[in-house]
Amino acid sequence: MNPFNNPQIEIQGLPQAESLEFHSLEPSYKTALLIGNTVIFGIIGTVISMGFIFSDEDIPSLVLKIVPSVFLTIVFFSYLSIIFGFKNKLFAVRHQDLNYKKGWIWKSRMVVPFKRIQHSEVTQGPIDRIFKLAKLRVFTAGGSGSDLTIPGLKLEEANKLKTLITSRITDKQKLNGREEE
């Protein structure tokens, strides 16, 4: 029987994640986000306005002040988030994993090893199609939704990344002796 062994790793010897070369999303994705926000907030603003205009009841003045103020505050911060947060949406591909970081106020970085990926897909919304952009969605075991989504990629680049992921998944299956014929 092997005795339990769990030696400590010196933090100074860990690889430097900051030295990783991250790539920006397509600049046209920022425009697509701004257009999408404008459409969504335009619809919501119209519905709110119509609710006020066609209401049969007398609307208290406090509601008439608070609802538009809250709505405009949400719109303002949403646009700020796109404008200032866009430059922080970056991705990198290494030999064994996929990295994505984002955030303007709250920053996050996600690393998904290829060996944990079950499958991936490339999706496009209507605005994405106009700008020839796509999202790469990566799924790992145990989750009902995608575990990592990298938006704002050129369609060709997203498909190349999907092909790379598929080849890594196939390589993993071959190593495990589970290749299906």
MOFEN-V466361 format. One line per field, one symbol per residue. ss: DSSP state (H for helix, E for strand, - for the rest). psi: psi as a letter, one per 20 degrees, with the letter a starting at -180 (. if undefined). burial: I if it has 16 or more other ideal C-beta (glycine too) atoms within 10 Angstrom, else O. A space follows every 50 residues. Layout:
ss = ???
psi = ???
burial = ???
This chain:
ss = ----------HHH---HHH---EE--HHHHHHHHHHHHHHHHHHHHHHHH HHH-------HHHHHHHHHHHHHHHHHHHHHHHHHHHH-EEEE---EEEE EE-----EEEEEEHHHEEEEEEE--HHHHH--EEEEEEEE-------EEE EEEEHHHHHHHHHHHHHHHHHHHHH------
psi = ppqppmqqpphhiqqohhipoqqqrphihggggggggggghggghggggh gggjphqopqhgghggghggghgggghghgggghigijoqqqprhirpqp qrqggoqqpppoqhiipgrrqpqprghghgjlrrppppprqiqhaqhppo rkqqgggghghggggghhgggghghikkpq.
burial = OOOOOOOOOOOOOOOOOOOOOOOOIIOOIIOIIIOOOOOOIOOOOOOOOO OOOOOOOOOOOOOOOOOOOOOOOOIOOOOOOIOOIIOOIIIIIOOOIIII IIOOOOOOOIIIOIOOIOOIOIOOOOIIOOIOIIIIIIIOOOOOOIIIOI IIIIIOIIOOIIOOIOOIIOOOOOOOOOOOO
